[in-house]
Amino acid sequence: MLGLSHILGQRHKSRETDALPYESGMVPTGPAHSRFDVLFYLNAMFFVIFDLETMFIIAWAIAYRDAGWAGYIEILIFIAILVASLIYLWKLGALDWQTTRQKILTQIRSANIHNVDIQETNAHPDSADPYRIR
């Protein structure tokens, strides 16, 4: 039976994509394991943290009548801590997607557009910024 199906069966041309793990017919363009930027992990971590806090607020909203004024004050303190931590992260720059290099390039491009002189740090060793916009 197997021999007969081999003799009578349809012949296939071998393609380079047939030997690949995923036979979708498309040739892969890059490595299978690509590295993600750290900012994506940071964003995911912020999402998980604030998502869990949302669940606490929803649980409070379900039982707010039984909690009384004490529960109301507790949730106000909880939300105040959330807002304070979000403002702290914002001021710290943890929510910025631009790296330091991208910020410098943005400053350079905006300075070139407005015809402003840019002096490098080599001329000013006491400067903390790689480029000074004057």
DSSP file (Angstrom, degrees, kcal/mol; ACC not computed):
  #  RESIDUE AA STRUCTURE BP1 BP2  ACC     N-H-->O    O-->H-N    N-H-->O    O-->H-N    TCO  KAPPA ALPHA  PHI   PSI    X-CA   Y-CA   Z-CA
    1    1 A M     >        0   0    0      0, 0.0     4,-2.0     0, 0.0     5,-0.2   0.000 360.0 360.0 360.0 -46.0    0.0    0.0    0.0
    2    2 A L  H  >  +     0   0    0      1,-0.2     4,-1.7     2,-0.2     5,-0.1   0.898 360.0  50.3 -65.7 -40.2    2.8    2.5    0.9
    3    3 A G  H  > S+     0   0    0      1,-0.2     4,-2.0     2,-0.2    -1,-0.2   0.900 109.3  51.3 -64.7 -40.3    4.8    1.6   -2.2
    4    4 A L  H  > S+     0   0    0      1,-0.2     4,-2.8     2,-0.2     5,-0.3   0.896 109.6  49.0 -65.0 -41.1    1.7    2.0   -4.4
    5    5 A S  H  X S+     0   0    0     -4,-2.0     4,-1.4     1,-0.2    -1,-0.2   0.836 110.6  52.1 -68.4 -30.4    1.0    5.5   -3.0
    6    6 A H  H  < S+     0   0    0     -4,-1.7    -2,-0.2     2,-0.2    -1,-0.2   0.884 114.6  41.9 -69.5 -38.4    4.7    6.4   -3.6
    7    7 A I  H  < S+     0   0    0     -4,-2.0    -2,-0.2     1,-0.2    -3,-0.2   0.921 125.0  33.9 -74.8 -44.2    4.5    5.3   -7.2
    8    8 A L  H  < S+     0   0    0     -4,-2.8    -2,-0.2    -5,-0.2    -3,-0.2   0.605  97.4 105.7 -88.6 -12.4    1.1    6.8   -8.0
    9    9 A G  S  < S-     0   0    0     -4,-1.4     2,-0.2    -5,-0.3    -3,-0.0  -0.165  80.3 -90.1 -71.3 163.3    1.3    9.9   -5.8
   10   10 A Q        -     0   0    0      1,-0.1     2,-0.4     0, 0.0    -1,-0.1  -0.463  39.4-126.2 -73.1 140.8    1.9   13.4   -7.0
   11   11 A R        -     0   0    0     -2,-0.2     2,-0.4    -3,-0.1    -1,-0.1  -0.718  21.6-155.4 -90.6 137.6    5.5   14.6   -7.2
   12   12 A H        -     0   0    0     -2,-0.4     2,-0.4     3,-0.0     0, 0.0  -0.904  14.7-126.9-112.9 140.0    6.5   17.8   -5.4
   13   13 A K        -     0   0    0     -2,-0.4     2,-0.4     1,-0.0     0, 0.0  -0.683  30.8-119.5 -80.0 137.4    9.3   20.0   -6.2
   14   14 A S        -     0   0    0     -2,-0.4     2,-0.3     2,-0.0    -1,-0.0  -0.650  33.3-171.6 -80.2 128.3   11.6   20.6   -3.2
   15   15 A R    >   -     0   0    0     -2,-0.4     3,-1.0     1,-0.1     4,-0.5  -0.779  35.3-115.7-114.1 162.3   11.8   24.3   -2.3
   16   16 A E  T 3  S+     0   0    0     -2,-0.3     3,-0.5     1,-0.2     4,-0.2   0.757 114.4  58.4 -69.7 -22.1   14.1   25.9    0.3
   17   17 A T  T >  S+     0   0    0      1,-0.2     3,-0.7     2,-0.1     8,-0.3   0.619  89.3  73.3 -82.2 -11.5   11.1   26.9    2.4
   18   18 A D  T <  S+     0   0    0     -3,-1.0    -1,-0.2     1,-0.2    -2,-0.2   0.814  94.4  51.6 -70.7 -28.9   10.0   23.2    2.8
   19   19 A A  T 3  S+     0   0    0     -4,-0.5    -1,-0.2    -3,-0.5    -2,-0.1   0.503  88.6 104.0 -86.9  -4.0   12.8   22.4    5.2
   20   20 A L  S <  S-     0   0    0     -3,-0.7     3,-0.1    -4,-0.2    -3,-0.0  -0.409  82.6-116.6 -77.6 155.2   12.1   25.3    7.5
   21   21 A P  S    S+     0   0    0      0, 0.0     2,-0.7     0, 0.0    -1,-0.1   0.870 108.7  44.9 -59.6 -37.7   10.3   24.8   10.8
   22   22 A Y  S    S-     0   0    0      4,-0.1     2,-2.0     1,-0.0     3,-0.4  -0.916  76.4-158.3-110.9 108.6    7.3   26.9    9.8
   23   23 A E        +     0   0    0     -2,-0.7    -5,-0.1     1,-0.2    -6,-0.1  -0.434  46.1 131.8 -86.6  65.6    6.3   25.9    6.3
   24   24 A S  S    S-     0   0    0     -2,-2.0    -1,-0.2     2,-0.3     3,-0.1   0.585  75.2-115.2 -90.0 -10.8    4.5   29.1    5.4
   25   25 A G  S    S+     0   0    0     -3,-0.4     2,-0.4     1,-0.3    -8,-0.1   0.423  80.5 115.4  91.1  -1.4    6.2   29.5    2.1
   26   26 A M        -     0   0    0     -4,-0.2    -1,-0.3    -9,-0.1    -2,-0.3  -0.861  66.5-127.4-105.4 136.7    7.9   32.7    3.1
   27   27 A V        -     0   0    0     -2,-0.4   -10,-0.1    -3,-0.1   -11,-0.0  -0.661  33.9-111.7 -79.0 130.7   11.7   33.0    3.5
   28   28 A P        -     0   0    0      0, 0.0    -1,-0.1     0, 0.0     4,-0.0  -0.334  23.0-159.8 -64.8 145.7   12.7   34.3    6.9
   29   29 A T        +     0   0    0      2,-0.1    -2,-0.0     1,-0.1     0, 0.0   0.589  64.7   0.9-103.0 -13.0   14.2   37.8    6.8
   30   30 A G  S    S-     0   0    0      1,-0.0     4,-0.1     4,-0.0    -1,-0.1  -0.884  94.2 -50.5-157.8-174.6   16.1   37.9   10.1
   31   31 A P        -     0   0    0      0, 0.0    -2,-0.1     0, 0.0     3,-0.1  -0.324  42.9-128.7 -69.5 154.3   16.9   36.0   13.3
   32   32 A A  S    S+     0   0    0      1,-0.2     2,-0.8    -4,-0.0     0, 0.0   0.830  97.6  57.9 -72.7 -31.6   14.1   34.3   15.2
   33   33 A H  S    S+     0   0    0      2,-0.0     2,-0.3     0, 0.0    -1,-0.2  -0.842  70.2 178.1-105.8 100.8   15.2   35.9   18.5
   34   34 A S        -     0   0    0     -2,-0.8     2,-0.3    -3,-0.1    -2,-0.0  -0.773  28.8-117.4-100.3 148.6   15.2   39.6   18.3
   35   35 A R        -     0   0    0     -2,-0.3     2,-0.3     1,-0.0    -2,-0.0  -0.658  22.8-141.8 -87.3 136.7   16.1   41.8   21.3
   36   36 A F        -     0   0    0     -2,-0.3     2,-0.1     1,-0.1    -1,-0.0  -0.680  25.4-104.4 -92.7 150.7   13.5   44.2   22.6
   37   37 A D    >>  -     0   0    0     -2,-0.3     3,-1.3     1,-0.1     4,-0.9  -0.430  27.8-119.3 -69.2 149.1   14.4   47.6   23.9
   38   38 A V  H 3> S+     0   0    0      1,-0.3     4,-2.2     2,-0.2     3,-0.2   0.799 110.2  68.8 -60.6 -29.1   14.4   47.9   27.7
   39   39 A L  H 3> S+     0   0    0      1,-0.2     4,-2.3     2,-0.2    -1,-0.3   0.808  93.3  57.0 -63.6 -29.0   11.7   50.6   27.4
   40   40 A F  H <> S+     0   0    0     -3,-1.3     4,-2.2     2,-0.2    -1,-0.2   0.906 108.4  46.3 -67.7 -40.0    9.2   47.9   26.3
   41   41 A Y  H  X S+     0   0    0     -4,-0.9     4,-2.4    -3,-0.2    -2,-0.2   0.889 112.2  51.2 -67.2 -38.4    9.8   45.9   29.4
   42   42 A L  H  X S+     0   0    0     -4,-2.2     4,-2.4     2,-0.2    -2,-0.2   0.908 110.1  49.2 -63.8 -42.2    9.5   49.1   31.5
   43   43 A N  H  X S+     0   0    0     -4,-2.3     4,-2.2     2,-0.2    -2,-0.2   0.905 111.1  49.6 -63.4 -42.0    6.2   49.9   29.8
   44   44 A A  H  X S+     0   0    0     -4,-2.2     4,-2.4     2,-0.2    -2,-0.2   0.888 110.1  51.2 -64.4 -38.9    4.9   46.4   30.5
   45   45 A M  H  X S+     0   0    0     -4,-2.4     4,-2.4     2,-0.2    -2,-0.2   0.912 109.8  49.1 -66.1 -42.4    6.0   46.6   34.1
   46   46 A F  H  X S+     0   0    0     -4,-2.4     4,-2.7     1,-0.2     5,-0.3   0.902 110.5  52.2 -61.7 -40.2    4.1   50.0   34.5
   47   47 A F  H  X S+     0   0    0     -4,-2.2     4,-2.2     1,-0.2    -2,-0.2   0.932 110.2  47.1 -62.1 -45.6    1.1   48.4   32.9
   48   48 A V  H  X S+     0   0    0     -4,-2.4     4,-2.3     2,-0.2     5,-0.2   0.923 113.6  48.5 -63.3 -43.9    1.1   45.4   35.3
   49   49 A I  H  X S+     0   0    0     -4,-2.4     4,-1.8     1,-0.2    -2,-0.2   0.955 116.7  40.2 -62.2 -50.7    1.5   47.7   38.4
   50   50 A F  H  X S+     0   0    0     -4,-2.7     4,-1.5     1,-0.2    -1,-0.2   0.765 112.4  57.2 -73.7 -23.2   -1.2   50.1   37.4
   51   51 A D  H  X S+     0   0    0     -4,-2.2     4,-1.7    -5,-0.3    -1,-0.2   0.907 107.2  48.0 -70.0 -42.0   -3.5   47.3   36.3
   52   52 A L  H  X S+     0   0    0     -4,-2.3     4,-1.7     1,-0.2    -2,-0.2   0.892 110.4  51.7 -64.5 -38.6   -3.3   45.6   39.7
   53   53 A E  H  X S+     0   0    0     -4,-1.8     4,-1.9     1,-0.2    -1,-0.2   0.859 105.8  55.2 -66.9 -33.6   -4.0   48.9   41.4
   54   54 A T  H  X S+     0   0    0     -4,-1.5     4,-2.4     1,-0.2    -1,-0.2   0.882 104.5  54.1 -63.7 -37.6   -7.1   49.3   39.1
   55   55 A M  H  X S+     0   0    0     -4,-1.7     4,-2.4     1,-0.2    -2,-0.2   0.885 106.7  51.4 -64.7 -37.6   -8.3   45.9   40.3
   56   56 A F  H  X S+     0   0    0     -4,-1.7     4,-2.1     2,-0.2    -1,-0.2   0.901 110.5  48.7 -64.1 -39.6   -8.0   47.1   44.0
   57   57 A I  H  X S+     0   0    0     -4,-1.9     4,-2.3     2,-0.2    -2,-0.2   0.889 111.0  50.0 -68.3 -38.1  -10.0   50.2   43.1
   58   58 A I  H  X S+     0   0    0     -4,-2.4     4,-1.7     2,-0.2    -2,-0.2   0.908 109.7  51.2 -65.4 -41.2  -12.7   48.0   41.4
   59   59 A A  H  X S+     0   0    0     -4,-2.4     4,-1.5     1,-0.2    -2,-0.2   0.897 111.3  48.2 -62.5 -39.3  -12.8   45.7   44.4
   60   60 A W  H  < S+     0   0    0     -4,-2.1    -2,-0.2     1,-0.2    -1,-0.2   0.905 108.0  55.2 -65.4 -40.4  -13.3   48.8   46.6
   61   61 A A  H >< S+     0   0    0     -4,-2.3     3,-0.6     1,-0.2    -1,-0.2   0.831 106.3  51.8 -63.8 -31.2  -16.0   50.1   44.3
   62   62 A I  H 3< S+     0   0    0     -4,-1.7     3,-0.3     1,-0.2    -1,-0.2   0.888 121.7  30.7 -70.6 -37.9  -18.0   46.9   44.6
   63   63 A A  T 3X S+     0   0    0     -4,-1.5     4,-1.5     1,-0.2    -1,-0.2  -0.008  80.8 119.2-110.6  29.2  -17.9   47.0   48.4
   64   64 A Y  H <> S+     0   0    0     -3,-0.6     4,-1.2     1,-0.2    -1,-0.2   0.813  73.2  55.3 -69.6 -28.1  -17.9   50.7   49.0
   65   65 A R  H  4 S+     0   0    0     -3,-0.3    -1,-0.2     1,-0.2    -2,-0.1   0.891 111.0  44.4 -70.1 -37.9  -21.2   50.7   51.0
   66   66 A D  H  4 S+     0   0    0      1,-0.2    -1,-0.2    -3,-0.1    -2,-0.2   0.786 108.1  59.2 -75.5 -26.4  -19.9   48.2   53.4
   67   67 A A  H  X S-     0   0    0     -4,-1.5     4,-1.2    -7,-0.2     3,-0.4   0.824  86.7-173.3 -74.3 -31.2  -16.5   49.9   53.8
   68   68 A G  H  X  -     0   0    0     -4,-1.2     4,-1.7     1,-0.2    -1,-0.2  -0.262  53.1 -32.5  71.9-159.4  -18.0   53.2   55.1
   69   69 A W  H  > S+     0   0    0      1,-0.2     4,-2.6     2,-0.2     5,-0.2   0.835 136.9  58.7 -68.0 -32.4  -16.0   56.3   55.6
   70   70 A A  H  > S+     0   0    0     -3,-0.4     4,-2.2     1,-0.2    -1,-0.2   0.918 107.8  46.1 -63.5 -42.2  -12.9   54.4   56.7
   71   71 A G  H  X S+     0   0    0     -4,-1.2     4,-2.2     2,-0.2    -1,-0.2   0.857 111.1  53.3 -66.7 -35.2  -12.8   52.6   53.3
   72   72 A Y  H  X S+     0   0    0     -4,-1.7     4,-1.9     2,-0.2    -2,-0.2   0.918 110.7  45.7 -66.0 -43.7  -13.4   55.9   51.5
   73   73 A I  H  X S+     0   0    0     -4,-2.6     4,-2.3     1,-0.2    -2,-0.2   0.894 111.6  53.2 -66.1 -39.6  -10.5   57.6   53.3
   74   74 A E  H  X S+     0   0    0     -4,-2.2     4,-2.4    -5,-0.2    -2,-0.2   0.912 109.5  47.1 -62.5 -42.3   -8.3   54.5   52.6
   75   75 A I  H  X S+     0   0    0     -4,-2.2     4,-2.6     2,-0.2    -1,-0.2   0.851 110.0  53.6 -71.2 -32.1   -9.0   54.6   48.9
   76   76 A L  H  X S+     0   0    0     -4,-1.9     4,-2.2     2,-0.2    -1,-0.2   0.912 111.1  46.1 -64.8 -41.5   -8.4   58.4   48.7
   77   77 A I  H  X S+     0   0    0     -4,-2.3     4,-2.3     2,-0.2    -2,-0.2   0.910 112.5  51.5 -64.5 -41.6   -5.0   57.8   50.3
   78   78 A F  H  X S+     0   0    0     -4,-2.4     4,-2.0     1,-0.2    -2,-0.2   0.921 111.8  45.5 -61.7 -45.4   -4.3   54.9   47.9
   79   79 A I  H  X S+     0   0    0     -4,-2.6     4,-2.7     2,-0.2    -1,-0.2   0.872 110.6  54.4 -67.5 -36.5   -5.2   57.0   44.9
   80   80 A A  H  X S+     0   0    0     -4,-2.2     4,-2.5     2,-0.2    -1,-0.2   0.900 108.4  48.8 -63.6 -39.9   -3.1   59.9   46.2
   81   81 A I  H  X S+     0   0    0     -4,-2.3     4,-2.5     2,-0.2    -2,-0.2   0.900 111.2  51.0 -65.1 -40.0   -0.1   57.5   46.5
   82   82 A L  H  X S+     0   0    0     -4,-2.0     4,-2.2     2,-0.2    -2,-0.2   0.935 112.2  45.2 -61.3 -46.9   -0.7   56.3   43.0
   83   83 A V  H  X S+     0   0    0     -4,-2.7     4,-2.5     1,-0.2    -2,-0.2   0.905 112.9  51.0 -65.5 -40.8   -0.8   59.9   41.6
   84   84 A A  H  X S+     0   0    0     -4,-2.5     4,-2.3     1,-0.2    -1,-0.2   0.906 111.5  47.4 -63.7 -41.1    2.3   60.8   43.6
   85   85 A S  H  X S+     0   0    0     -4,-2.5     4,-2.4     2,-0.2    -1,-0.2   0.875 111.6  50.9 -68.7 -35.6    4.2   57.8   42.3
   86   86 A L  H  X S+     0   0    0     -4,-2.2     4,-2.1     2,-0.2    -2,-0.2   0.911 111.5  47.2 -66.9 -41.4    3.1   58.6   38.7
   87   87 A I  H  X S+     0   0    0     -4,-2.5     4,-2.8     2,-0.2     5,-0.2   0.904 111.6  51.8 -64.7 -40.5    4.2   62.2   39.0
   88   88 A Y  H  X S+     0   0    0     -4,-2.3     4,-2.2     1,-0.2    -2,-0.2   0.927 111.1  46.5 -61.6 -45.2    7.5   61.0   40.5
   89   89 A L  H  X>S+     0   0    0     -4,-2.4     5,-2.0     2,-0.2     4,-1.0   0.872 112.8  50.8 -64.9 -36.3    8.1   58.6   37.6
   90   90 A W  H  <5S+     0   0    0     -4,-2.1     3,-0.5     2,-0.2    -2,-0.2   0.929 112.7  44.6 -66.5 -45.8    7.2   61.3   35.1
   91   91 A K  H  <5S+     0   0    0     -4,-2.8    -2,-0.2     1,-0.2    -1,-0.2   0.837 110.0  56.4 -67.7 -32.4    9.6   63.9   36.7
   92   92 A L  H  <5S-     0   0    0     -4,-2.2    -1,-0.2    -5,-0.2    -2,-0.2   0.738 113.9-119.6 -69.7 -23.2   12.3   61.2   36.9
   93   93 A G  T ><5S+     0   0    0     -4,-1.0     3,-1.1    -3,-0.5    -3,-0.2   0.581  74.0 131.0  94.0  12.4   11.9   60.6   33.1
   94   94 A A  T 3 <S+     0   0    0     -5,-2.0    -4,-0.2     1,-0.2    -5,-0.1   0.721  72.4  52.9 -70.8 -19.6   10.9   57.0   33.4
   95   95 A L  T 3  S+     0   0    0     -6,-0.7     2,-0.3    -5,-0.2    -1,-0.2   0.460  84.8 106.7 -94.3  -1.5    8.0   57.6   31.0
   96   96 A D    <   -     0   0    0     -3,-1.1     0, 0.0     1,-0.1     0, 0.0  -0.601  53.1-162.3 -78.2 136.0   10.1   59.2   28.3
   97   97 A W        +     0   0    0     -2,-0.3     2,-0.3     2,-0.1    -1,-0.1   0.599  64.2  92.2 -91.9 -13.4   10.7   57.1   25.2
   98   98 A Q        -     0   0    0      4,-0.1     2,-0.1     1,-0.0    -2,-0.1  -0.644  69.4-139.5 -85.0 137.4   13.7   59.1   24.0
   99   99 A T     >  -     0   0    0     -2,-0.3     4,-2.1     1,-0.1     5,-0.2  -0.341  32.3-100.0 -80.5 172.4   17.1   58.1   25.0
  100  100 A T  H  > S+     0   0    0      1,-0.2     4,-2.2     2,-0.2     5,-0.2   0.893 125.1  53.1 -61.7 -39.4   19.8   60.6   25.9
  101  101 A R  H  > S+     0   0    0      1,-0.2     4,-2.4     2,-0.2    -1,-0.2   0.910 108.6  49.0 -62.7 -42.3   21.3   60.3   22.5
  102  102 A Q  H  > S+     0   0    0      1,-0.2     4,-2.2     2,-0.2    -1,-0.2   0.869 109.5  52.5 -66.5 -35.7   17.9   61.0   20.8
  103  103 A K  H  X S+     0   0    0     -4,-2.1     4,-2.2     2,-0.2    -1,-0.2   0.911 109.9  48.8 -64.7 -41.3   17.4   64.0   23.1
  104  104 A I  H  X S+     0   0    0     -4,-2.2     4,-2.5     1,-0.2    -2,-0.2   0.925 111.2  49.5 -63.7 -44.3   20.8   65.4   22.0
  105  105 A L  H  X S+     0   0    0     -4,-2.4     4,-2.7     1,-0.2    -1,-0.2   0.883 109.6  51.9 -63.0 -37.7   20.0   64.8   18.4
  106  106 A T  H  X S+     0   0    0     -4,-2.2     4,-2.5     2,-0.2    -1,-0.2   0.906 110.1  49.0 -64.0 -41.0   16.7   66.6   18.8
  107  107 A Q  H  X S+     0   0    0     -4,-2.2     4,-2.2     2,-0.2    -2,-0.2   0.910 111.9  49.1 -63.7 -41.5   18.4   69.6   20.3
  108  108 A I  H  X S+     0   0    0     -4,-2.5     4,-2.5     2,-0.2    -2,-0.2   0.931 112.1  47.8 -64.3 -45.2   20.9   69.7   17.5
  109  109 A R  H  X S+     0   0    0     -4,-2.7     4,-1.9     1,-0.2    -2,-0.2   0.913 113.3  47.1 -63.8 -42.2   18.3   69.5   14.8
  110  110 A S  H  X S+     0   0    0     -4,-2.5     4,-1.7     1,-0.2    -1,-0.2   0.863 112.3  51.0 -68.6 -32.8   16.2   72.2   16.5
  111  111 A A  H  <>S+     0   0    0     -4,-2.2     5,-2.6    -5,-0.2     4,-0.3   0.895 109.7  49.9 -69.3 -39.0   19.3   74.4   16.9
  112  112 A N  H ><5S+     0   0    0     -4,-2.5     3,-0.7     1,-0.2    -2,-0.2   0.849 109.3  52.0 -67.1 -33.3   20.2   73.9   13.2
  113  113 A I  H 3<5S+     0   0    0     -4,-1.9    -1,-0.2     1,-0.2    -2,-0.2   0.899 114.6  41.5 -68.2 -39.6   16.7   74.9   12.2
  114  114 A H  T 3<5S-     0   0    0     -4,-1.7    -1,-0.2    -5,-0.1    -2,-0.2   0.309 111.9-118.3 -92.8   9.5   16.8   78.1   14.2
  115  115 A N  T < 5 +     0   0    0     -3,-0.7     2,-0.4    -4,-0.3    -3,-0.2   0.913  57.1 158.6  55.0  49.4   20.4   78.9   13.2
  116  116 A V      < -     0   0    0     -5,-2.6     2,-0.2    -6,-0.1    -1,-0.2  -0.824  44.7-111.0-102.4 142.4   21.7   78.7   16.8
  117  117 A D        -     0   0    0     -2,-0.4    17,-1.8    17,-0.1     2,-0.5  -0.524  28.6-157.8 -73.7 135.8   25.4   78.2   17.5
  118  118 A I  E     -A  133   0A   0     -2,-0.2     2,-0.5    15,-0.2    15,-0.2  -0.966   4.4-164.8-115.2 128.5   26.3   74.8   19.0
  119  119 A Q  E     -A  132   0A   0     13,-1.7    13,-2.1    -2,-0.5     5,-0.0  -0.948  18.4-127.9-114.3 133.6   29.5   74.4   21.0
  120  120 A E  E >>  -A  131   0A   0     -2,-0.5     3,-0.9    11,-0.2     4,-0.6  -0.270  22.3-112.5 -75.2 164.5   30.9   71.0   21.8
  121  121 A T  G >4 S+     0   0    0      9,-1.3     3,-0.8     1,-0.2     6,-0.3   0.775 109.3  74.3 -68.3 -27.2   31.8   69.9   25.2
  122  122 A N  G 34 S+     0   0    0      1,-0.3    -1,-0.2     8,-0.2    -3,-0.0   0.840  97.1  49.2 -57.2 -31.9   35.5   69.7   24.3
  123  123 A A  G <4 S+     0   0    0     -3,-0.9    -1,-0.3     1,-0.3    -2,-0.2   0.766 121.0  37.1 -75.9 -25.0   35.6   73.5   24.3
  124  124 A H    X<  +     0   0    0     -3,-0.8     3,-1.6    -4,-0.6    -1,-0.3  -0.793  65.2 176.2-127.8  88.0   33.9   73.4   27.8
  125  125 A P  T 3  S+     0   0    0      0, 0.0    -1,-0.1     0, 0.0    -3,-0.1   0.719  78.6  63.0 -67.9 -18.4   35.2   70.5   29.9
  126  126 A D  T 3  S+     0   0    0     -5,-0.1     2,-0.2     2,-0.0    -5,-0.0   0.557  81.8 103.3 -81.5  -5.9   33.1   71.7   32.9
  127  127 A S    <   -     0   0    0     -3,-1.6    -3,-0.1    -6,-0.3     5,-0.0  -0.550  57.1-159.2 -80.0 139.3   29.8   71.1   31.0
  128  128 A A  S    S+     0   0    0     -2,-0.2    -1,-0.1     3,-0.0    -7,-0.0   0.719  72.4  81.7 -86.8 -23.6   27.8   68.0   31.9
  129  129 A D  S    S-     0   0    0      1,-0.1     3,-0.1    -9,-0.0    -2,-0.1  -0.627  78.1-136.7 -83.3 139.6   25.9   68.1   28.6
  130  130 A P  S    S+     0   0    0      0, 0.0    -9,-1.3     0, 0.0     2,-0.4   0.827  94.1  26.7 -63.2 -30.4   27.6   66.6   25.5
  131  131 A Y  E    S-A  120   0A   0    -11,-0.2     2,-0.5   -10,-0.1   -11,-0.2  -0.998  73.5-150.5-134.2 136.9   26.4   69.6   23.5
  132  132 A R  E     -A  119   0A   0    -13,-2.1   -13,-1.7    -2,-0.4     2,-0.6  -0.902   7.0-151.2-105.9 133.2   25.6   73.1   24.6
  133  133 A I  E      A  118   0A   0     -2,-0.5   -15,-0.2   -15,-0.2   -16,-0.0  -0.911 360.0 360.0-102.9 120.8   23.0   75.2   22.8
  134  134 A R              0   0    0    -17,-1.8   -16,-0.1    -2,-0.6    -1,-0.1   0.376 360.0 360.0-111.2 360.0   23.7   78.9   23.1
